[in-house]
Amino acid sequence: MTEAQRDAITEPIPAGLQVWCTNCGRSGEMQKFNGEEWTNLAGITAVSGPPVCGISKVSFQYNGTPVKYGTVFSAGGRCWLDRNLGASRVATDIGHIQGFGDLFQWE
């Protein structure tokens, strides 16, 4: 499978899942999901190409905690995170409390 197909595997991804990534590494490589990220069989983080909006996930630290959010296209064609910062999951409707996230105030 391609890197884009691998990245499109829906969560939760089981730790130990192995795939052959045809366009990863120098000429394709076997990769394993370790529960947090894809690694090659040497245990080194899999090399990724540029992110693909709507498929790629974005990992970063927020409030001292590692988070991984998906990406989505807006109606204007821009790429956004799939949820608000601090939200525990993607909102399913306008009143979905777990999708609210944190409140920011700028002065």
FISE-588732 format. One record per atom (N, C-alpha, C): residue in one letter; x, y negated, z negated; residue number from 1; atom name. Coordinates in steps of 0.001 Angstrom, whole numbers. Layout:
BEGIN
TORSE  residuo        x        y        z  num  atomo
TORSE        A        X        Y        Z  NUM     CA
...
REM end
This chain:
BEGIN
TORSE  residuo        x        y        z  num  atomo
TORSE        M      836     1174        0    1      N
TORSE        M        0        0        0    1     CA
TORSE        M      882    -1238        0    1      C
TORSE        T      322    -2361      445    2      N
TORSE        T     1080    -3608      459    2     CA
TORSE        T     1049    -4254     -925    2      C
TORSE        E     1883    -5267    -1112    3      N
TORSE        E     1900    -5992    -2382    3     CA
TORSE        E      534    -6633    -2644    3      C
TORSE        A      -90    -7188    -1609    4      N
TORSE        A    -1408    -7812    -1768    4     CA
TORSE        A    -2450    -6779    -2195    4      C
TORSE        Q    -2400    -5572    -1625    5      N
TORSE        Q    -3327    -4518    -2020    5     CA
TORSE        Q    -3075    -4102    -3466    5      C
TORSE        R    -1802    -4007    -3864    6      N
TORSE        R    -1461    -3668    -5249    6     CA
TORSE        R    -2003    -4718    -6202    6      C
TORSE        D    -1819    -6008    -5847    7      N
TORSE        D    -2265    -7091    -6715    7     CA
TORSE        D    -3780    -7198    -6772    7      C
TORSE        A    -4482    -6592    -5821    8      N
TORSE        A    -5944    -6633    -5801    8     CA
TORSE        A    -6562    -5514    -6641    8      C
TORSE        I    -5752    -4632    -7220    9      N
TORSE        I    -6277    -3584    -8097    9     CA
TORSE        I    -6920    -4270    -9290    9      C
TORSE        T    -8163    -3919    -9570   10      N
TORSE        T    -8893    -4605   -10632   10     CA
TORSE        T    -8454    -4127   -12013   10      C
TORSE        E    -8484    -5056   -12944   11      N
TORSE        E    -8149    -4729   -14328   11     CA
TORSE        E    -9344    -4070   -14994   11      C
TORSE        P    -9158    -3231   -15972   12      N
TORSE        P    -7872    -2916   -16574   12     CA
TORSE        P    -7081    -1911   -15744   12      C
TORSE        I    -5820    -2218   -15534   13      N
TORSE        I    -4927    -1325   -14801   13     CA
TORSE        I    -4305     -376   -15822   13      C
TORSE        P    -4428      923   -15636   14      N
TORSE        P    -3883     1842   -16628   14     CA
TORSE        P    -2357     1840   -16624   14      C
TORSE        A    -1772     1783   -17819   15      N
TORSE        A     -317     1876   -17938   15     CA
TORSE        A      124     3217   -17370   15      C
TORSE        G     1194     3201   -16590   16      N
TORSE        G     1714     4421   -15980   16     CA
TORSE        G     1277     4612   -14535   16      C
TORSE        L      327     3786   -14056   17      N
TORSE        L     -102     3897   -12660   17     CA
TORSE        L     1089     3620   -11753   17      C
TORSE        Q     1324     4491   -10771   18      N
TORSE        Q     2430     4336    -9840   18     CA
TORSE        Q     1897     4160    -8423   18      C
TORSE        V     2560     3279    -7666   19      N
TORSE        V     2200     3043    -6270   19     CA
TORSE        V     3470     2918    -5446   19      C
TORSE        W     3362     3206    -4158   20      N
TORSE        W     4444     2912    -3218   20     CA
TORSE        W     4078     1593    -2559   20      C
TORSE        C     4876      551    -2797   21      N
TORSE        C     4639     -769    -2231   21     CA
TORSE        C     5465     -884     -955   21      C
TORSE        T     4784     -925      186   22      N
TORSE        T     5468     -862     1478   22     CA
TORSE        T     6254    -2113     1818   22      C
TORSE        N     5861    -3273     1287   23      N
TORSE        N     6585    -4506     1621   23     CA
TORSE        N     7246    -5140      397   23      C
TORSE        C     7562    -4340     -596   24      N
TORSE        C     8282    -4802    -1781   24     CA
TORSE        C     9728    -4342    -1715   24      C
TORSE        G    10595    -5046    -2414   25      N
TORSE        G    12011    -4679    -2389   25     CA
TORSE        G    12587    -4868     -993   25      C
TORSE        R    13678    -4184     -711   26      N
TORSE        R    14336    -4327      592   26     CA
TORSE        R    13614    -3581     1694   26      C
TORSE        S    13104    -2395     1381   27      N
TORSE        S    12412    -1609     2419   27     CA
TORSE        S    11295     -777     1804   27      C
TORSE        G    10589    -1382      857   28      N
TORSE        G     9537     -672      138   28     CA
TORSE        G    10109      -11    -1098   28      C
TORSE        E     9271      149    -2124   29      N
TORSE        E     9761      793    -3345   29     CA
TORSE        E     8602     1336    -4162   29      C
TORSE        M     8905     2361    -4952   30      N
TORSE        M     7954     2918    -5895   30     CA
TORSE        M     7889     1962    -7078   30      C
TORSE        Q     6662     1650    -7522   31      N
TORSE        Q     6488      746    -8660   31     CA
TORSE        Q     5525     1362    -9656   31      C
TORSE        K     5693      961   -10926   32      N
TORSE        K     4861     1486   -12005   32     CA
TORSE        K     4342      315   -12836   32      C
TORSE        F     3080      395   -13265   33      N
TORSE        F     2521     -623   -14141   33     CA
TORSE        F     2800     -193   -15569   33      C
TORSE        N     3478    -1047   -16338   34      N
TORSE        N     3889     -680   -17697   34     CA
TORSE        N     2900    -1135   -18765   34      C
TORSE        G     1733    -1584   -18351   35      N
TORSE        G      740    -2086   -19292   35     CA
TORSE        G      681    -3601   -19311   35      C
TORSE        E     1738    -4247   -18829   36      N
TORSE        E     1813    -5704   -18776   36     CA
TORSE        E     2120    -6224   -17379   36      C
TORSE        E     3013    -5512   -16671   37      N
TORSE        E     3444    -5976   -15355   37     CA
TORSE        E     3906    -4792   -14519   37      C
TORSE        W     4040    -5035   -13207   38      N
TORSE        W     4565    -4023   -12291   38     CA
TORSE        W     6084    -4055   -12359   38      C
TORSE        T     6694    -2896   -12477   39      N
TORSE        T     8155    -2777   -12473   39     CA
TORSE        T     8557    -1739   -11433   39      C
TORSE        N     9827    -1822   -10989   40      N
TORSE        N    10322     -741   -10140   40     CA
TORSE        N    10740      405   -11053   40      C
TORSE        L    11195     1491   -10494   41      N
TORSE        L    11491     2662   -11324   41     CA
TORSE        L    12706     2477   -12210   41      C
TORSE        A    13506     1424   -11969   42      N
TORSE        A    14622     1115   -12860   42     CA
TORSE        A    14139      306   -14064   42      C
TORSE        G    12837      -46   -14089   43      N
TORSE        G    12277     -809   -15195   43     CA
TORSE        G    12412    -2311   -15029   43      C
TORSE        I    12879    -2750   -13853   44      N
TORSE        I    13060    -4173   -13591   44     CA
TORSE        I    11763    -4727   -13020   44      C
TORSE        T    11367    -5930   -13464   45      N
TORSE        T    10144    -6549   -12966   45     CA
TORSE        T    10139    -6547   -11455   45      C
TORSE        A     9024    -6104   -10883   46      N
TORSE        A     8900    -6020    -9433   46     CA
TORSE        A     9016    -7411    -8818   46      C
TORSE        V     9759    -7496    -7732   47      N
TORSE        V     9929    -8757    -7020   47     CA
TORSE        V     8629    -9077    -6297   47      C
TORSE        S     8168   -10299    -6466   48      N
TORSE        S     6923   -10700    -5826   48     CA
TORSE        S     7178   -11778    -4808   48      C
TORSE        G     6340   -11821    -3824   49      N
TORSE        G     6378   -12897    -2855   49     CA
TORSE        G     5573   -14073    -3377   49      C
TORSE        P     5278   -15034    -2521   50      N
TORSE        P     4495   -16174    -2970   50     CA
TORSE        P     3086   -15736    -3377   50      C
TORSE        P     2480   -16425    -4346   51      N
TORSE        P     1138   -16032    -4776   51     CA
TORSE        P      108   -16207    -3662   51      C
TORSE        V     -914   -15361    -3681   52      N
TORSE        V    -1996   -15423    -2706   52     CA
TORSE        V    -3270   -15761    -3469   52      C
TORSE        C    -3835   -16942    -3207   53      N
TORSE        C    -5026   -17384    -3934   53     CA
TORSE        C    -6174   -16407    -3716   53      C
TORSE        G    -6857   -16084    -4802   54      N
TORSE        G    -7966   -15146    -4749   54     CA
TORSE        G    -7548   -13718    -4983   54      C
TORSE        I    -6231   -13444    -4919   55      N
TORSE        I    -5721   -12084    -5136   55     CA
TORSE        I    -4716   -12074    -6282   55      C
TORSE        S    -3734   -12981    -6219   56      N
TORSE        S    -2665   -13001    -7215   56     CA
TORSE        S    -3175   -13448    -8578   56      C
TORSE        K    -2502   -12977    -9607   57      N
TORSE        K    -2763   -13415   -10966   57     CA
TORSE        K    -1600   -14297   -11409   57      C
TORSE        V    -1872   -15213   -12324   58      N
TORSE        V     -873   -16152   -12806   58     CA
TORSE        V     -613   -15836   -14276   58      C
TORSE        S      645   -15582   -14626   59      N
TORSE        S     1021   -15290   -16011   59     CA
TORSE        S     1804   -16463   -16577   59      C
TORSE        F     1455   -16854   -17795   60      N
TORSE        F     2164   -17939   -18465   60     CA
TORSE        F     1866   -17885   -19959   60      C
TORSE        Q     2557   -18713   -20728   61      N
TORSE        Q     2330   -18811   -22167   61     CA
TORSE        Q     1353   -19951   -22421   61      C
TORSE        Y      322   -19701   -23221   62      N
TORSE        Y     -625   -20743   -23611   62     CA
TORSE        Y     -826   -20660   -25116   62      C
TORSE        N     -547   -21740   -25809   63      N
TORSE        N     -619   -21766   -27282   63     CA
TORSE        N      209   -20647   -27909   63      C
TORSE        G     1368   -20367   -27324   64      N
TORSE        G     2273   -19358   -27857   64     CA
TORSE        G     1883   -17925   -27562   64      C
TORSE        T      885   -17716   -26728   65      N
TORSE        T      410   -16373   -26403   65     CA
TORSE        T      520   -16137   -24902   65      C
TORSE        P     1048   -14983   -24467   66      N
TORSE        P     1065   -14708   -23033   66     CA
TORSE        P     -356   -14477   -22517   66      C
TORSE        V     -686   -15106   -21397   67      N
TORSE        V    -1996   -14940   -20769   67     CA
TORSE        V    -1805   -14630   -19294   67      C
TORSE        K    -2801   -13995   -18696   68      N
TORSE        K    -2791   -13701   -17266   68     CA
TORSE        K    -4181   -14011   -16731   68      C
TORSE        Y    -4273   -15010   -15858   69      N
TORSE        Y    -5541   -15433   -15279   69     CA
TORSE        Y    -5526   -15132   -13788   69      C
TORSE        G    -6694   -14879   -13250   70      N
TORSE        G    -6846   -14718   -11818   70     CA
TORSE        G    -6920   -16080   -11140   70      C
TORSE        T    -7043   -16072    -9820   71      N
TORSE        T    -7147   -17307    -9046   71     CA
TORSE        T    -8360   -17228    -8129   71      C
TORSE        V    -8939   -18387    -7836   72      N
TORSE        V   -10103   -18470    -6955   72     CA
TORSE        V    -9995   -19707    -6085   72      C
TORSE        F   -10647   -19661    -4910   73      N
TORSE        F   -10738   -20825    -4037   73     CA
TORSE        F   -11932   -21669    -4452   73      C
TORSE        S   -11783   -22992    -4393   74      N
TORSE        S   -12918   -23889    -4600   74     CA
TORSE        S   -13593   -24140    -3254   74      C
TORSE        A   -14744   -24793    -3298   75      N
TORSE        A   -15454   -25123    -2057   75     CA
TORSE        A   -14595   -26021    -1166   75      C
TORSE        G   -13721   -26816    -1757   76      N
TORSE        G   -12842   -27697     -984   76     CA
TORSE        G   -11574   -27020     -497   76      C
TORSE        G   -11426   -25707     -746   77      N
TORSE        G   -10262   -24975     -261   77     CA
TORSE        G    -9047   -25028    -1174   77      C
TORSE        R    -9194   -25579    -2364   78      N
TORSE        R    -8076   -25608    -3311   78     CA
TORSE        R    -8061   -24336    -4144   78      C
TORSE        C    -6887   -24006    -4687   79      N
TORSE        C    -6731   -22815    -5513   79     CA
TORSE        C    -6782   -23214    -6989   79      C
TORSE        W    -7615   -22530    -7770   80      N
TORSE        W    -7798   -22822    -9188   80     CA
TORSE        W    -7635   -21541    -9999   80      C
TORSE        L    -7377   -21696   -11304   81      N
TORSE        L    -7441   -20548   -12207   81     CA
TORSE        L    -8896   -20101   -12279   81      C
TORSE        D    -9131   -18829   -12556   82      N
TORSE        D   -10499   -18312   -12562   82     CA
TORSE        D   -11262   -18594   -13855   82      C
TORSE        R   -10625   -19311   -14789   83      N
TORSE        R   -11293   -19643   -16052   83     CA
TORSE        R   -10646   -20876   -16671   83      C
TORSE        N   -11296   -21443   -17667   84      N
TORSE        N   -10743   -22574   -18395   84     CA
TORSE        N    -9611   -22111   -19307   84      C
TORSE        L    -8658   -22999   -19581   85      N
TORSE        L    -7598   -22668   -20532   85     CA
TORSE        L    -8222   -22342   -21886   85      C
TORSE        G    -7818   -21240   -22464   86      N
TORSE        G    -8333   -20820   -23757   86     CA
TORSE        G    -9563   -19943   -23683   86      C
TORSE        A   -10185   -19810   -22516   87      N
TORSE        A   -11355   -18941   -22383   87     CA
TORSE        A   -10907   -17488   -22455   87      C
TORSE        S   -11684   -16677   -23134   88      N
TORSE        S   -11304   -15268   -23269   88     CA
TORSE        S   -11683   -14443   -22054   88      C
TORSE        R   -12565   -14980   -21201   89      N
TORSE        R   -12924   -14265   -19979   89     CA
TORSE        R   -13567   -15221   -18986   89      C
TORSE        V   -13776   -14742   -17783   90      N
TORSE        V   -14428   -15536   -16748   90     CA
TORSE        V   -15893   -15727   -17139   90      C
TORSE        A   -16412   -16945   -17007   91      N
TORSE        A   -17810   -17222   -17329   91     CA
TORSE        A   -18735   -16532   -16327   91      C
TORSE        T   -19834   -15999   -16823   92      N
TORSE        T   -20818   -15355   -15952   92     CA
TORSE        T   -22013   -16260   -15678   92      C
TORSE        D   -22184   -17309   -16490   93      N
TORSE        D   -23220   -18315   -16246   93     CA
TORSE        D   -22843   -19577   -17017   93      C
TORSE        I   -23631   -20636   -16863   94      N
TORSE        I   -23292   -21941   -17442   94     CA
TORSE        I   -23270   -21929   -18979   94      C
TORSE        G   -24002   -21035   -19623   95      N
TORSE        G   -24037   -20981   -21081   95     CA
TORSE        G   -23186   -19887   -21688   95      C
TORSE        H   -22300   -19284   -20917   96      N
TORSE        H   -21479   -18168   -21385   96     CA
TORSE        H   -20367   -18674   -22302   96      C
TORSE        I   -20523   -18507   -23602   97      N
TORSE        I   -19618   -19080   -24600   97     CA
TORSE        I   -18182   -18605   -24417   97      C
TORSE        Q   -17946   -17338   -24072   98      N
TORSE        Q   -16577   -16837   -23911   98     CA
TORSE        Q   -15866   -17487   -22732   98      C
TORSE        G   -16600   -18147   -21856   99      N
TORSE        G   -16007   -18824   -20713   99     CA
TORSE        G   -15754   -20307   -20936   99      C
TORSE        F   -16117   -20833   -22125  100      N
TORSE        F   -15962   -22274   -22380  100     CA
TORSE        F   -14498   -22694   -22437  100      C
TORSE        G   -13662   -21964   -23144  101      N
TORSE        G   -12253   -22370   -23294  101     CA
TORSE        G   -12074   -23457   -24321  101      C
TORSE        D   -10904   -24094   -24278  102      N
TORSE        D   -10540   -25119   -25251  102     CA
TORSE        D   -10977   -26501   -24785  102      C
TORSE        L   -11167   -27399   -25734  103      N
TORSE        L   -11575   -28776   -25443  103     CA
TORSE        L   -10331   -29663   -25494  103      C
TORSE        F   -10161   -30496   -24472  104      N
TORSE        F    -9048   -31425   -24415  104     CA
TORSE        F    -9601   -32835   -24367  104      C
TORSE        Q    -8931   -33757   -25039  105      N
TORSE        Q    -9327   -35154   -24995  105     CA
TORSE        Q    -8091   -35985   -24718  105      C
TORSE        W    -8154   -36817   -23699  106      N
TORSE        W    -7022   -37656   -23296  106     CA
TORSE        W    -7319   -39100   -23665  106      C
TORSE        E    -6358   -39775   -24223  107      N
TORSE        E    -6532   -41185   -24588  107     CA
TORSE        E    -5623   -42069   -23784  107      C
REM end
